[in-house]
Amino acid sequence: MFDNLSEKLDKALHILKGHGKITEVNVADTLKEVRRALLDADVNFKIAKDFTTKVKEKAIGENVLTTLQPGQLMVKLVKDELTELMGGDVSGINLSGNPTIILMSGLQGSGKTTFSGKLANYLKTKKNKKPLLVACDIYRPAAINQLHVVGEQIGVEVYSEEGNKNAVEIAQNAIKHAKANGFNVVIVDTAGRLAIDEEMMNEIANVHKAIEPNETLFVVDSMTGQDAVNTAKAFNDRLDFDGVILTKLDGDTRGGAAISIKSVVNKPIKFIGTGEKMEAIDVFYPSRMADRILGMGDVVSLVERAQEQYDEEEARKLQKKIAKNEFGFDDFLAQIQQVKKMGNMKDLVGMIPGAGKALKDVEIEDDAFKHIEAIIYSMTPGERSKPATIDVKRKNRIAKGSGTSIQQVNQLLKQFEQMSKMMKMMQGGAGKNLMRMMGGMKGMRP
């Protein structure tokens, strides 16, 4: 996420390294590179210029604290200004109304239909809502089918009307259906359209007027950069939407849309899409995103994701197994599944301070655990529960069955043994305190 921008900003801010005082000369040199990094990320020229001007005004004349180096102070100033540029405070979704009506708008190919499903899944699992998805793309039967597939995947009902070519009628009928059947959120997925298509823009404006949504969201493909920002302005002029959704942030994103869209349309980014899975949706926190852009990680979000997968009862059972030396590969496999539920591996690594920079040339695949899983699945139930029984003959069979080498099997067994010993040591005071802390933090949010 924003790897290229992060690298260039890091180089720019290193200019101040070793200086004892911030001066107009070294600030100018640094901010020249910062502006260049922003422009390369497809941020609008005026926004990039205003950004560096504000940072310069704050930096000039500031005395560097004895415990603070100029480079660190500049990082803080840039971080604060980036946070402000992206919206400042987090902006939640409006769930008032009975039912809450959410209208999704955006361009073709922006990921709108997929994100409608992610949002429905988020509201169902995190907010305890009963959502209804509505297929209002009357032009593409494939889009309606796609929404039905998504709905089935997440266990959410999809309302559609075969043969009806009136999007306003479909949306109104869906709301009646929701009221009659106890749905408390209605998510209306509309057809993707171009801002220059007057007929299509009139249609979504009519839908908007007819159903009076509590939230109108504009979905933006973050990989389209400045074009997305310009399109958002055109849509906002017609719909006056409430917030922006940035999709495909797990791809080769330049960052221009995320950084500049708020200042252009004066509407907050509410959610981001970070992968293909239905769980790959995050609330947008400007401060946390600024940290990530500057290579400072996002520990808070990482802890929150871990907490979501943390189960106190399962943790207690696991502790007992470790204490009795009964921790086996089935338990290890369960831990892997929990980590996988937290999101794609590249995104998780990016949340660890410094890890993104240290591993920038390392390709982290989303299926990083596939070889480990294959080896474990090739073991018998007895071998999984008692790894010590795995001799040379069994190792050869496991390697052959999993499509791996004997060296990979040996490596996993060695790592598993070391991990088991470490977990056994953690059964002492430090480990118990960690478990208690995790339990106490469960459910906490900043």
Backbone torsions as a table, in degrees:
resi	resn	phi	psi	omega
1	MET	NA	115.0	178.4
2	PHE	57.8	31.4	-175.7
3	ASP	-57.5	-45.2	-176.4
4	ASN	-65.5	-44.5	178.9
5	LEU	-63.8	-44.0	-179.7
6	SER	-58.5	-43.6	-178.7
7	GLU	-63.9	-42.4	-177.8
8	LYS	-70.5	-38.3	177.2
9	LEU	-66.3	-37.4	178.6
10	ASP	-61.4	-43.6	178.6
11	LYS	-65.2	-40.7	-179.1
12	ALA	-63.4	-43.4	-176.3
13	LEU	-74.7	-14.5	177.6
14	HIS	-74.7	-12.6	179.6
15	ILE	-59.7	-33.7	-177.3
16	LEU	-81.4	-6.6	-176.2
17	LYS	-60.0	129.7	177.6
18	GLY	93.1	-14.1	178.0
19	HIS	-80.2	140.7	-179.0
20	GLY	-87.6	-17.8	-178.2
21	LYS	-144.0	143.2	176.3
22	ILE	-80.4	124.5	178.1
23	THR	-121.6	166.9	179.4
24	GLU	-61.4	-33.3	-177.4
25	VAL	-69.3	-53.6	-177.0
26	ASN	-72.3	-26.0	174.4
27	VAL	-67.2	-44.1	-179.3
28	ALA	-60.9	-43.1	178.5
29	ASP	-61.8	-44.2	-179.0
30	THR	-64.7	-48.8	-174.8
31	LEU	-70.9	-23.7	174.0
32	LYS	-62.8	-42.2	178.8
33	GLU	-72.3	-35.1	176.7
34	VAL	-62.7	-45.9	179.3
35	ARG	-61.7	-40.8	178.6
36	ARG	-63.2	-40.0	178.3
37	ALA	-63.0	-41.5	179.5
38	LEU	-66.5	-41.6	178.6
39	LEU	-64.6	-39.6	177.0
40	ASP	-64.0	-27.6	178.5
41	ALA	-84.1	7.4	177.2
42	ASP	72.6	31.7	172.4
43	VAL	-84.2	139.8	179.4
44	ASN	-53.7	139.7	-174.8
45	PHE	-58.7	-44.9	-178.3
46	LYS	-63.2	-41.1	179.9
47	ILE	-65.1	-43.4	179.1
48	ALA	-62.7	-40.5	-179.3
49	LYS	-67.7	-45.6	178.8
50	ASP	-62.1	-38.6	-179.4
51	PHE	-59.9	-52.1	-177.0
52	THR	-68.4	-31.1	177.1
53	THR	-63.8	-43.8	-179.9
54	LYS	-65.0	-41.7	179.0
55	VAL	-63.9	-41.4	-179.4
56	LYS	-62.7	-43.2	180.0
57	GLU	-60.7	-37.5	179.9
58	LYS	-74.7	-30.9	-174.3
59	ALA	-81.8	-39.4	-175.4
60	ILE	-63.4	129.7	175.9
61	GLY	87.9	-11.1	178.9
62	GLU	-73.3	131.4	175.6
63	ASN	-81.8	133.1	179.7
64	VAL	-76.2	126.2	178.8
65	LEU	-63.1	153.9	-177.5
66	THR	-60.8	-27.1	-178.4
67	THR	-96.2	5.0	-174.3
68	LEU	-126.2	129.4	176.0
69	GLN	-85.9	153.7	-179.8
70	PRO	-54.4	-39.6	179.9
71	GLY	-61.8	-39.5	179.8
72	GLN	-68.5	-39.1	178.1
73	LEU	-64.1	-42.2	179.8
74	MET	-64.5	-39.3	176.9
75	VAL	-58.6	-43.5	179.8
76	LYS	-63.3	-43.4	-179.9
77	LEU	-64.2	-43.2	178.7
78	VAL	-65.5	-41.7	179.3
79	LYS	-61.5	-46.1	-179.9
80	ASP	-61.7	-41.2	-178.4
81	GLU	-71.7	-37.0	175.4
82	LEU	-62.0	-43.2	179.0
83	THR	-59.2	-45.6	-179.6
84	GLU	-64.9	-41.5	-179.3
85	LEU	-62.1	-35.1	-178.2
86	MET	-89.3	5.6	173.7
87	GLY	128.1	-15.4	179.1
88	GLY	77.5	-88.6	-177.4
89	ASP	-93.7	156.3	175.8
90	VAL	-68.7	143.5	-178.7
91	SER	-119.1	113.8	-178.2
92	GLY	-78.7	172.1	179.4
93	ILE	-90.9	141.2	-179.4
94	ASN	-81.4	112.9	-178.6
95	LEU	-110.4	27.6	176.3
96	SER	-77.5	172.0	-179.7
97	GLY	91.6	152.6	178.6
98	ASN	-137.2	92.6	3.9
99	PRO	-83.8	164.1	169.9
100	THR	-71.4	129.3	179.9
101	ILE	-109.9	123.3	-179.6
102	ILE	-118.9	122.1	179.7
103	LEU	-103.2	123.8	179.5
104	MET	-98.2	129.9	178.3
105	SER	-131.1	162.3	178.8
106	GLY	158.2	179.3	-180.0
107	LEU	-81.6	163.4	172.5
108	GLN	-63.7	135.9	176.6
109	GLY	81.0	8.4	-178.3
110	SER	-81.2	-9.7	-178.5
111	GLY	92.9	21.5	-174.3
112	LYS	-64.8	-46.4	-178.4
113	THR	-65.2	-45.0	177.9
114	THR	-61.6	-42.6	-178.8
115	PHE	-69.3	-30.9	175.3
116	SER	-57.6	-41.9	177.0
117	GLY	-65.6	-42.5	179.1
118	LYS	-62.1	-41.3	-179.8
119	LEU	-66.0	-41.4	177.1
120	ALA	-61.7	-42.9	179.2
121	ASN	-64.6	-41.5	178.4
122	TYR	-61.3	-46.9	-178.2
123	LEU	-68.2	-32.1	179.0
124	LYS	-72.0	-47.2	-173.3
125	THR	-87.0	-32.9	-175.1
126	LYS	-99.7	-27.9	-175.9
127	LYS	-114.4	3.8	176.8
128	ASN	57.1	39.9	179.7
129	LYS	-99.6	162.7	174.5
130	LYS	-113.8	91.7	-174.9
131	PRO	-86.8	154.3	172.9
132	LEU	-123.0	125.8	175.8
133	LEU	-90.8	138.2	-177.4
134	VAL	-121.7	124.5	-178.8
135	ALA	-91.1	100.8	-179.3
136	CYS	-111.5	18.1	173.6
137	ASP	-88.0	93.8	-174.8
138	ILE	-83.4	0.5	-176.4
139	TYR	-101.8	-26.1	-176.2
140	ARG	-123.6	103.0	176.5
141	PRO	-55.8	-32.2	-179.8
142	ALA	-63.2	-33.0	179.3
143	ALA	-68.7	-38.7	178.2
144	ILE	-66.1	-43.8	177.5
145	ASN	-62.0	-41.3	179.8
146	GLN	-60.5	-42.7	-179.3
147	LEU	-66.4	-36.7	177.2
148	HIS	-64.7	-40.0	178.3
149	VAL	-63.6	-45.1	178.8
150	VAL	-61.6	-45.0	180.0
151	GLY	-60.1	-41.6	179.0
152	GLU	-65.4	-38.0	-179.3
153	GLN	-62.2	-37.4	-176.0
154	ILE	-103.8	-0.1	178.9
155	GLY	73.0	38.1	179.3
156	VAL	-121.7	133.8	-179.1
157	GLU	-68.4	144.1	177.5
158	VAL	-118.1	128.2	178.2
159	TYR	-99.2	126.2	175.9
160	SER	-147.0	158.6	179.1
161	GLU	-128.4	108.0	-178.9
162	GLU	-67.1	129.5	176.2
163	GLY	90.0	-18.3	179.8
164	ASN	-80.8	124.0	-178.3
165	LYS	-108.0	21.1	179.2
166	ASN	-113.5	103.0	-175.4
167	ALA	-62.8	-35.4	179.5
168	VAL	-63.4	-45.7	179.5
169	GLU	-61.8	-44.5	-179.2
170	ILE	-60.1	-45.8	-179.0
171	ALA	-64.1	-43.1	-180.0
172	GLN	-65.6	-42.6	178.9
173	ASN	-64.5	-36.8	179.2
174	ALA	-63.9	-39.8	178.9
175	ILE	-65.3	-40.0	175.4
176	LYS	-61.4	-42.9	179.1
177	HIS	-62.1	-40.6	-179.8
178	ALA	-63.5	-45.5	-179.3
179	LYS	-63.6	-38.0	-177.3
180	ALA	-75.9	-18.9	-173.4
181	ASN	-121.3	17.4	171.3
182	GLY	77.8	19.2	175.4
183	PHE	-81.4	132.8	-178.8
184	ASN	-107.0	0.7	172.2
185	VAL	-139.3	133.7	176.5
186	VAL	-120.4	119.2	179.8
187	ILE	-109.0	111.4	-175.2
188	VAL	-95.8	110.8	179.0
189	ASP	-91.7	113.1	-177.8
190	THR	-97.7	170.6	178.9
191	ALA	-70.4	144.3	173.5
192	GLY	-67.7	143.2	-177.3
193	ARG	-148.7	158.9	176.6
194	LEU	-93.7	143.1	-179.1
195	ALA	-62.9	-24.6	-178.3
196	ILE	-83.6	-7.7	179.4
197	ASP	-86.5	96.5	-172.9
198	GLU	-61.0	-41.9	-178.7
199	GLU	-62.5	-44.8	-179.8
200	MET	-67.8	-38.7	179.0
201	MET	-67.1	-36.4	176.2
202	ASN	-63.7	-38.5	-178.7
203	GLU	-62.2	-49.7	-178.3
204	ILE	-68.4	-30.8	175.5
205	ALA	-64.8	-37.4	178.3
206	ASN	-68.4	-40.3	176.7
207	VAL	-61.9	-45.2	-179.8
208	HIS	-58.3	-45.1	-178.8
209	LYS	-67.0	-39.0	-175.1
210	ALA	-71.7	-38.3	-173.3
211	ILE	-101.9	-9.9	178.4
212	GLU	43.4	67.2	-176.1
213	PRO	-63.9	149.6	173.7
214	ASN	-73.7	-30.3	178.4
215	GLU	-138.0	129.0	170.4
216	THR	-115.1	119.6	-174.6
217	LEU	-114.3	138.0	178.3
218	PHE	-107.0	121.0	-175.9
219	VAL	-94.3	126.1	-176.0
220	VAL	-121.4	131.6	171.1
221	ASP	-77.3	110.5	-173.5
222	SER	-65.5	-15.1	-179.7
223	MET	-78.8	-9.6	-178.8
224	THR	-87.8	-4.7	172.5
225	GLY	59.6	-131.2	-173.1
226	GLN	-64.5	-29.8	177.2
227	ASP	-59.3	-38.2	179.5
228	ALA	-63.9	-39.0	-179.6
229	VAL	-65.0	-43.6	179.4
230	ASN	-64.2	-39.5	178.7
231	THR	-66.6	-40.6	179.2
232	ALA	-58.7	-39.1	179.5
233	LYS	-63.7	-42.5	-179.9
234	ALA	-63.7	-42.0	178.6
235	PHE	-67.4	-40.3	-178.3
236	ASN	-64.3	-34.8	178.2
237	ASP	-62.1	-30.6	-179.3
238	ARG	-92.4	-38.9	-171.9
239	LEU	-104.4	-20.7	-172.4
240	ASP	48.7	58.2	-175.1
241	PHE	-68.0	166.0	-173.7
242	ASP	-94.7	-23.8	-177.2
243	GLY	-168.4	169.9	-175.7
244	VAL	-115.6	143.3	172.3
245	ILE	-114.3	125.6	176.5
246	LEU	-102.0	116.9	179.6
247	THR	-102.2	166.0	174.1
248	LYS	60.5	35.4	177.7
249	LEU	-73.6	-7.7	177.1
250	ASP	-84.9	-7.0	-178.6
251	GLY	-87.4	-162.2	-178.4
252	ASP	-82.9	70.3	-173.4
253	THR	-83.5	131.1	179.1
254	ARG	-80.9	-31.2	174.0
255	GLY	107.4	-12.4	-176.0
256	GLY	-55.7	-44.1	-177.8
257	ALA	-65.3	-46.3	-177.9
258	ALA	-62.0	-39.1	-174.3
259	ILE	-77.9	-37.5	-170.0
260	SER	-108.9	-9.8	-173.0
261	ILE	-65.9	-35.2	-179.1
262	LYS	-63.1	-42.5	-176.8
263	SER	-72.9	-22.7	-179.5
264	VAL	-82.2	-46.8	-175.7
265	VAL	-103.3	-7.9	-178.5
266	ASN	54.7	38.6	175.6
267	LYS	-127.9	141.3	-174.6
268	PRO	-75.3	151.1	167.7
269	ILE	-80.8	124.3	-174.7
270	LYS	-100.6	-39.6	-179.0
271	PHE	-139.5	159.8	172.4
272	ILE	-130.6	148.2	174.6
273	GLY	-102.5	129.0	-172.9
274	THR	-122.4	21.8	-179.6
275	GLY	167.2	-178.9	-176.4
276	GLU	-85.6	-24.6	-176.8
277	LYS	-67.5	153.2	-179.7
278	MET	-64.4	-21.1	178.7
279	GLU	-85.4	-6.8	-174.2
280	ALA	-81.1	67.0	178.3
281	ILE	-139.8	133.7	179.5
282	ASP	-131.1	144.4	168.4
283	VAL	-65.4	141.4	-177.3
284	PHE	-88.2	117.8	175.5
285	TYR	-109.3	108.4	-178.7
286	PRO	-54.0	-42.1	-178.0
287	SER	-65.2	-42.9	179.8
288	ARG	-66.7	-38.0	178.7
289	MET	-67.0	-37.7	176.7
290	ALA	-61.9	-41.1	176.3
291	ASP	-57.7	-44.3	-177.6
292	ARG	-68.0	-40.4	179.2
293	ILE	-61.5	-34.9	-178.8
294	LEU	-90.9	12.0	175.2
295	GLY	73.6	21.0	-177.2
296	MET	-97.2	3.9	177.7
297	GLY	74.6	-173.2	179.6
298	ASP	-152.1	73.5	-174.7
299	VAL	-64.6	-36.2	-177.9
300	VAL	-60.1	-47.1	179.2
301	SER	-65.2	-36.4	179.1
302	LEU	-63.7	-44.3	178.6
303	VAL	-64.3	-40.9	179.3
304	GLU	-61.1	-42.8	178.9
305	ARG	-64.7	-40.0	178.9
306	ALA	-64.2	-40.8	179.8
307	GLN	-62.3	-36.3	-179.9
308	GLU	-63.2	-29.5	-179.6
309	GLN	-95.0	-6.3	-175.7
310	TYR	-79.0	127.2	179.5
311	ASP	-121.9	113.7	-175.6
312	GLU	-58.4	-43.8	-177.3
313	GLU	-63.5	-44.8	178.2
314	GLU	-63.6	-37.7	179.5
315	ALA	-63.2	-39.7	178.7
316	ARG	-65.0	-41.9	178.4
317	LYS	-62.2	-40.6	-179.6
318	LEU	-64.9	-41.5	178.5
319	GLN	-58.6	-43.1	-179.6
320	LYS	-63.2	-42.2	179.2
321	LYS	-62.8	-42.5	179.9
322	ILE	-63.2	-42.9	-179.1
323	ALA	-61.8	-32.8	-177.8
324	LYS	-95.9	9.8	-176.3
325	ASN	57.6	37.5	-179.1
326	GLU	-110.0	9.1	178.6
327	PHE	-69.2	118.4	-176.8
328	GLY	-121.8	-173.4	-176.4
329	PHE	-69.8	-25.9	174.9
330	ASP	-64.5	-39.1	177.4
331	ASP	-67.3	-40.7	178.3
332	PHE	-61.8	-41.8	179.3
333	LEU	-62.1	-40.2	178.6
334	ALA	-62.8	-37.9	178.2
335	GLN	-66.4	-39.0	177.8
336	ILE	-62.1	-43.1	-179.8
337	GLN	-61.5	-37.0	178.9
338	GLN	-66.1	-42.0	178.3
339	VAL	-62.9	-41.9	-179.0
340	LYS	-63.2	-32.6	179.0
341	LYS	-69.0	-19.2	-178.7
342	MET	-72.9	-16.4	179.3
343	GLY	134.8	179.8	-179.7
344	ASN	-70.8	149.6	-170.6
345	MET	-63.2	-38.9	-178.9
346	LYS	-62.8	-40.0	179.3
347	ASP	-65.9	-42.0	-179.9
348	LEU	-64.4	-43.1	179.0
349	VAL	-62.1	-37.4	179.4
350	GLY	-64.5	-17.2	179.3
351	MET	-84.1	-11.9	-179.3
352	ILE	-90.0	120.2	-178.1
353	PRO	-52.4	125.7	176.6
354	GLY	85.2	-19.5	-175.2
355	ALA	-69.1	-39.1	-179.9
356	GLY	-59.6	-41.9	179.5
357	LYS	-69.8	-42.6	-177.8
358	ALA	-65.9	-30.8	-175.7
359	LEU	-111.6	23.9	-173.4
360	LYS	-62.8	-27.5	179.7
361	ASP	-98.2	3.6	179.8
362	VAL	-96.4	125.3	179.1
363	GLU	-81.3	114.5	-179.0
364	ILE	-103.2	106.0	-177.4
365	GLU	-80.0	151.1	178.2
366	ASP	-67.9	-22.7	179.8
367	ASP	-102.3	40.7	-176.4
368	ALA	-60.0	-23.2	-176.7
369	PHE	-95.0	2.0	-169.4
370	LYS	-61.2	-38.6	-179.9
371	HIS	-67.9	-40.1	178.4
372	ILE	-63.5	-45.6	-179.7
373	GLU	-62.7	-41.4	-179.6
374	ALA	-61.5	-41.9	179.4
375	ILE	-63.7	-46.2	-178.3
376	ILE	-64.8	-41.9	-179.8
377	TYR	-66.5	-20.8	178.5
378	SER	-83.3	-7.2	177.2
379	MET	-83.6	153.7	173.0
380	THR	-77.7	160.5	177.1
381	PRO	-54.6	-37.2	179.1
382	GLY	-66.1	-39.5	179.8
383	GLU	-68.6	-35.9	179.4
384	ARG	-66.4	-38.9	-177.6
385	SER	-80.5	-26.8	179.4
386	LYS	-131.4	77.9	-178.0
387	PRO	-57.0	-24.1	-178.8
388	ALA	-64.5	-18.2	-179.0
389	THR	-81.1	-6.4	-175.7
390	ILE	-79.6	103.0	179.5
391	ASP	-95.7	-173.1	-176.0
392	VAL	-59.4	-44.7	-179.5
393	LYS	-60.5	-43.7	179.4
394	ARG	-67.4	-38.5	178.1
395	LYS	-59.6	-42.9	179.2
396	ASN	-61.7	-42.6	180.0
397	ARG	-64.7	-42.6	-179.4
398	ILE	-64.3	-43.1	179.2
399	ALA	-61.6	-43.9	-179.7
400	LYS	-65.6	-43.2	-178.1
401	GLY	-68.2	-28.6	-177.3
402	SER	-97.9	-3.5	-179.1
403	GLY	71.0	26.5	179.4
404	THR	-118.4	-177.5	-179.5
405	SER	-99.7	163.4	177.1
406	ILE	-62.7	-31.6	178.8
407	GLN	-65.4	-40.3	179.5
408	GLN	-66.7	-38.0	177.6
409	VAL	-65.0	-46.1	178.4
410	ASN	-59.8	-41.5	-179.5
411	GLN	-62.6	-44.3	179.6
412	LEU	-63.6	-43.9	-179.7
413	LEU	-62.6	-38.8	179.4
414	LYS	-67.5	-44.6	179.6
415	GLN	-64.0	-38.3	-179.5
416	PHE	-65.0	-40.5	179.5
417	GLU	-64.1	-43.8	179.7
418	GLN	-64.4	-41.2	179.7
419	MET	-65.6	-40.6	179.0
420	SER	-60.9	-42.1	178.3
421	LYS	-63.8	-41.5	-180.0
422	MET	-64.9	-41.0	179.3
423	MET	-66.5	-34.6	177.3
424	LYS	-63.9	-42.4	177.8
425	MET	-64.3	-34.2	-178.9
426	MET	-69.8	-8.7	178.5
427	GLN	-69.6	-10.4	178.1
428	GLY	-73.7	-163.2	-174.9
429	GLY	-57.3	-42.6	-176.8
430	ALA	-62.5	-43.6	-178.7
431	GLY	-65.3	-43.0	-179.2
432	LYS	-66.1	-37.8	178.0
433	ASN	-64.5	-38.2	178.6
434	LEU	-63.4	-44.8	179.1
435	MET	-61.2	-43.9	-179.7
436	ARG	-63.6	-39.7	-179.9
437	MET	-64.0	-44.9	178.5
438	MET	-60.6	-40.3	179.4
439	GLY	-65.4	-40.3	-179.4
440	GLY	-69.2	-31.4	-179.0
441	MET	-81.6	-11.3	-176.4
442	LYS	-53.7	123.8	175.5
443	GLY	88.9	-10.6	-179.1
444	MET	-72.0	143.9	176.9
445	ARG	-137.1	145.7	-179.5
446	PRO	-72.1	NA	NA
